[in-house]
Amino acid sequence: MNGHHQYQHQQQQHQHQRQRLLEQHRRLLEQQQRRLPQQCSRLPSAAAPEEVSPNPVILPTQQPPPPQPKYRPRIVHLANEDALSAALTADGYRLGSTVGHGSYSKVRIAFWAAPASSATARVACKVINKRRDPGTSSYVRKFLPRELEVLRTVRHPNVVRTHRIYVTPYTVHVFMDYCEIGDLLSHMQHVKTIPQWQAHTFFRQLCEAVDYLHRKNITHRDIKCENVLLENMRTVKLTDFGFARLCADERGRRLMSQTYCGSSSYAAPEVLQGIPYDPISYDMWALGVVLYVMLADAMPFPHSNRQQIVANQIAKKFSRPKKPVSREALKLISIILEPDVHKRATMHQVKHHPWVKQQNPYHTH
């Protein structure tokens, strides 16, 4: 090969390598992590994350990383905040402005740059402050380990994907997918209403996400419009696993929950009454509330008094929809928002309901 052709060949290789960089991003992170054993059928409820070296191993770009049998985001344990700053810089992460706040955390826009590349990808970073106040002790001791274990286990097209987790004695930084449109509630408040076909599409995707979690013996326990993010106008992703937990023991027996979780507007009557509840049935109820909000532009039980909410739930006294809702959709809502937990629709029944099985019944494009 003469010098001219060799130069052209090198330039073509360089261009192809740059085009593959962002596509290799997630797989590269997988390869950088410690090799892990095959995934178990269940998660330890509060197991300490594995310790992994903060120094990434960079693979040669000319060879794509081999496929991995499973995906777990790399968890980096650091001694202090100075070490965190150095690790973020070394790994190509840069924190931006704050875009949201939660009870124990805030969300910041962040940017990730591939090694030896000027191209950047926008991601989100959830920053959890372990020292927020004395009331967070149970969260740090009980809920945070569960959340981190779930985050490093789940992988589904309709669940926000976690890329990297940095843990210090005082903070946790979780880098994940960035959904620019924002959450479902904010979007609906902005556009006033969403088309029926879009509600149908979003609900089917949420059912797929929750069904995936339940099959892995994980319950969310905080499903609400604020925890549904829009990747685009046709795709939603479930986020925020702060109250997630296992729903079965080692023998596969269903575990009951006693902790009050989530928002009262999305809580099932058994949760509001403070009795032990099945977290899977609770997730189903919350899905029904999200569906009602999308279809009716209203909360099904908007009363501020908890006792009145429970009374309306038991009587199946829904608020008046602000726009027409089909009879078939109302039938579906009625079997999901069923106060008798033994009669409440299961995921199998919901996914096989005629309204759900239709292919975008309202979509005319």
C-alpha positions in Angstrom: 0.0 0.0 0.0 1.5 3.4 -1.1 1.7 6.4 1.2 -1.4 8.1 -0.3 -3.6 5.1 0.0 -2.3 4.3 3.5 -3.2 7.9 4.6 -6.7 7.6 3.1 -7.2 4.3 4.9 -6.1 5.8 8.2 -8.5 8.7 7.7 -11.4 6.4 7.0 -10.5 4.3 10.1 -10.4 7.4 12.2 -13.8 8.6 10.9 -15.4 5.3 11.6 -14.0 5.2 15.1 -15.4 8.6 15.9 -18.8 7.6 14.6 -18.8 4.5 16.8 -17.8 6.3 20.0 -21.2 7.3 21.3 -22.6 3.9 20.2 -19.9 2.2 22.2 -20.5 4.4 25.3 -22.8 2.2 27.2 -21.1 -1.0 26.2 -17.7 0.5 27.1 -19.0 1.3 30.6 -20.1 -2.4 30.9 -16.6 -3.6 29.9 -15.0 -1.2 32.4 -16.9 -2.7 35.3 -15.7 -5.7 37.3 -16.8 -9.1 35.9 -19.8 -10.1 37.9 -21.4 -13.5 38.4 -24.6 -14.4 36.6 -27.6 -12.5 37.8 -29.6 -14.1 40.6 -33.3 -14.5 40.4 -33.8 -12.1 43.3 -32.0 -9.1 44.9 -30.7 -8.8 48.4 -32.9 -6.1 50.0 -30.1 -4.1 51.6 -26.8 -5.6 50.4 -23.8 -3.3 50.2 -22.8 -2.6 46.6 -19.6 -4.2 45.4 -16.5 -2.0 45.7 -15.0 -1.3 42.3 -11.8 0.6 41.5 -12.4 4.2 40.5 -9.8 4.0 37.7 -11.5 3.0 34.5 -10.0 0.6 32.0 -10.1 2.1 28.5 -10.4 -0.3 25.7 -8.8 0.2 22.3 -11.4 1.9 20.1 -10.5 -0.1 17.0 -12.0 -3.2 18.6 -15.6 -3.0 19.8 -16.1 -4.5 23.3 -17.5 -8.0 23.3 -21.2 -8.5 24.2 -21.9 -8.8 27.9 -24.2 -11.5 29.4 -25.8 -8.9 31.6 -25.6 -5.2 32.4 -24.8 -3.6 35.7 -23.7 0.1 36.0 -20.4 0.5 37.6 -20.4 1.6 41.3 -17.4 3.6 42.4 -16.7 4.0 46.1 -14.7 7.1 47.0 -13.2 8.3 50.3 -14.3 12.0 50.1 -15.7 14.7 47.9 -12.3 15.7 46.6 -11.8 12.2 45.3 -15.3 12.4 43.7 -14.4 15.5 41.8 -11.2 13.9 40.4 -13.1 10.7 39.5 -15.8 12.6 37.6 -13.2 14.5 35.6 -11.2 11.3 34.9 -14.3 9.5 33.7 -15.4 12.3 31.5 -18.4 13.6 33.5 -19.1 17.3 34.0 -22.0 18.5 36.2 -24.3 21.3 35.0 -27.3 23.2 36.4 -29.9 21.8 38.8 -33.2 21.0 37.1 -35.2 19.4 39.9 -35.5 18.7 43.6 -36.8 15.7 45.7 -37.2 14.9 49.3 -33.7 13.6 49.7 -32.1 14.6 46.4 -31.7 17.0 43.5 -31.3 16.3 39.8 -28.7 18.1 37.7 -28.0 18.1 34.0 -24.6 16.6 33.3 -22.4 15.9 30.3 -20.3 12.8 29.4 -17.4 12.9 26.9 -16.0 9.7 25.4 -12.3 9.2 25.8 -10.2 11.1 23.2 -13.4 12.7 21.8 -14.8 16.3 21.8 -18.3 15.0 21.4 -20.5 15.0 24.5 -23.7 13.3 25.5 -26.2 14.8 27.8 -27.1 12.8 30.9 -28.9 13.4 34.2 -27.3 13.1 37.6 -29.4 12.4 40.7 -27.4 13.8 43.7 -28.5 12.2 47.0 -27.4 14.0 50.2 -27.1 11.5 53.1 -26.7 14.3 55.6 -29.8 16.3 54.7 -31.4 16.0 58.1 -31.8 13.5 61.0 -35.0 12.2 59.4 -33.1 10.7 56.5 -31.5 8.0 58.8 -34.1 5.4 57.8 -33.8 6.4 54.2 -30.0 6.0 54.2 -30.1 2.8 56.2 -33.1 1.1 54.6 -34.3 2.6 51.3 -31.0 3.9 49.7 -29.3 0.5 49.6 -32.4 -1.0 48.1 -32.6 1.8 45.5 -28.9 1.3 44.5 -29.3 -2.4 44.2 -32.4 -2.0 42.0 -30.7 0.6 39.8 -27.7 -1.7 39.1 -30.0 -4.6 38.2 -32.8 -3.3 36.0 -32.5 -2.8 32.3 -35.6 -2.2 30.2 -36.5 0.2 27.3 -39.1 1.9 29.4 -37.1 2.2 32.6 -34.6 5.0 32.9 -31.2 3.5 32.5 -28.4 4.1 35.0 -24.8 4.4 33.7 -22.6 5.0 36.7 -22.9 5.4 40.4 -20.4 7.3 42.7 -20.7 6.8 46.4 -18.9 8.9 49.1 -19.5 9.0 52.9 -21.9 11.9 52.4 -23.3 11.8 48.9 -24.4 9.5 46.1 -24.2 10.6 42.4 -26.3 8.5 40.0 -25.7 9.2 36.3 -28.6 8.1 34.1 -30.6 8.7 30.9 -31.6 12.3 30.4 -35.2 12.8 29.1 -35.3 16.3 27.9 -39.1 16.7 27.7 -39.4 16.1 31.4 -42.0 14.3 33.5 -45.5 13.4 32.4 -47.3 15.7 34.9 -45.3 18.8 33.8 -45.9 17.9 30.2 -49.6 17.6 30.7 -49.7 20.9 32.6 -47.9 22.5 29.7 -49.9 21.1 26.8 -53.2 21.0 28.9 -54.2 17.6 27.5 -52.6 14.7 25.6 -54.2 12.8 22.7 -56.0 9.6 23.5 -53.7 7.5 21.3 -50.7 8.9 23.2 -52.2 8.0 26.5 -52.8 4.5 25.1 -49.2 4.2 24.0 -47.7 5.5 27.2 -49.9 3.2 29.3 -48.9 0.1 27.4 -45.2 1.0 27.8 -45.7 1.6 31.5 -47.3 -1.8 31.8 -44.3 -3.4 30.1 -42.0 -1.6 32.5 -43.9 -2.6 35.6 -44.5 -6.1 34.4 -40.7 -6.4 33.9 -40.1 -5.3 37.4 -42.6 -7.6 38.9 -41.2 -10.6 37.1 -37.9 -9.7 38.7 -39.6 -9.6 42.1 -39.3 -5.9 42.3 -42.1 -3.4 43.2 -41.8 0.3 42.6 -44.3 1.6 45.2 -44.2 5.2 44.0 -45.7 5.1 40.5 -47.1 8.5 39.6 -47.1 11.0 36.7 -44.1 12.8 38.2 -42.0 9.6 38.0 -42.8 9.0 34.3 -40.4 10.7 32.0 -40.9 11.4 28.3 -37.9 10.5 26.2 -39.9 11.7 23.2 -43.6 12.1 22.3 -43.9 8.4 21.8 -41.7 6.9 24.5 -41.9 7.1 28.3 -39.5 5.7 31.0 -40.3 4.9 34.6 -37.9 6.5 37.1 -37.2 7.0 40.8 -36.8 3.8 42.7 -36.4 5.3 46.1 -39.2 3.2 47.6 -38.6 0.0 45.5 -38.3 -3.3 47.3 -38.5 -7.0 46.8 -41.9 -8.5 46.7 -41.0 -12.2 47.2 -38.7 -14.1 49.6 -36.1 -16.8 48.7 -38.9 -19.4 48.2 -40.9 -17.1 45.9 -43.6 -16.4 48.5 -45.2 -13.0 48.2 -44.1 -10.5 50.8 -46.4 -8.0 52.3 -45.4 -4.3 53.0 -46.2 -2.1 55.9 -44.4 1.1 55.0 -46.5 3.9 53.7 -45.0 4.9 50.4 -45.8 7.3 47.6 -48.4 10.0 47.2 -51.9 9.8 48.7 -53.4 10.7 45.4 -52.0 7.5 43.9 -52.2 5.3 47.0 -54.5 2.3 47.1 -57.2 2.2 49.9 -55.4 -0.5 51.9 -52.2 1.7 51.9 -54.2 4.8 53.1 -55.8 2.7 55.8 -52.4 1.7 57.2 -52.9 -2.1 56.9 -50.3 -4.5 55.5 -50.6 -4.5 51.7 -49.4 -6.4 48.7 -47.0 -4.1 46.9 -47.7 -5.6 43.5 -51.4 -4.8 43.9 -50.4 -1.3 45.0 -48.4 -0.8 41.8 -51.4 -1.9 39.8 -53.7 0.6 41.5 -51.2 3.4 40.9 -51.0 2.5 37.2 -54.8 2.9 37.1 -54.5 6.4 38.6 -51.9 7.4 36.0 -54.2 6.0 33.2 -57.2 8.0 34.6 -55.2 11.2 34.7 -54.0 10.8 31.1 -57.5 9.9 29.7 -59.7 12.2 31.9 -57.3 15.2 32.6 -58.3 14.8 36.3 -57.3 12.9 39.4 -59.8 10.1 40.1 -60.0 10.9 43.8 -59.0 14.6 44.2 -60.2 15.2 47.8 -57.5 16.5 50.2 -58.9 14.6 53.2 -57.5 11.1 53.4 -60.7 9.6 55.0 -62.8 11.1 52.2 -60.4 9.7 49.6 -60.8 6.2 51.0 -64.6 6.6 51.2 -64.7 7.6 47.5 -62.3 4.8 46.6 -64.4 2.1 48.3 -67.6 3.5 46.7 -65.7 3.8 43.3 -66.9 7.4 43.2 -64.5 8.8 40.5 -64.2 12.5 39.7 -65.9 13.7 36.5 -63.6 13.4 33.5 -62.8 16.7 31.8 -62.9 15.1 28.4 -64.7 12.1 26.9 -63.3 8.7 27.8 -64.3 5.6 25.9 -66.6 3.0 27.5 -63.9 0.3 27.1 -61.3 2.5 28.7 -63.6 3.2 31.7 -64.2 -0.6 32.1 -60.4 -1.1 32.3 -60.1 1.7 34.8 -62.9 0.2 36.9 -61.2 -3.2 37.3 -57.8 -1.6 38.1 -59.1 0.9 40.6 -60.9 -1.9 42.4 -60.9 -1.4 46.2 -61.1 -5.1 46.9 -57.5 -6.2 46.5 -58.6 -9.8 45.8 -60.7 -8.6 42.8 -58.3 -5.9 41.5 -57.0 -6.5 38.0 -53.7 -8.3 37.7 -51.0 -7.3 35.2 -52.0 -10.3 33.0 -55.6 -9.2 32.9 -54.6 -5.6 32.1 -52.3 -6.5 29.3 -54.9 -8.7 27.8 -57.8 -6.3 28.1 -59.4 -5.3 24.8 -58.6 -1.6 25.2 -54.9 -2.3 25.9 -54.5 -4.9 23.1 -55.7 -2.5 20.5 -53.0 -0.9 18.3 -53.3 2.8 19.0 -57.1 2.9 18.7 -57.2 6.7 18.5 -54.2 7.2 16.3 -55.3 8.4 12.9 -51.9 9.2 11.4 
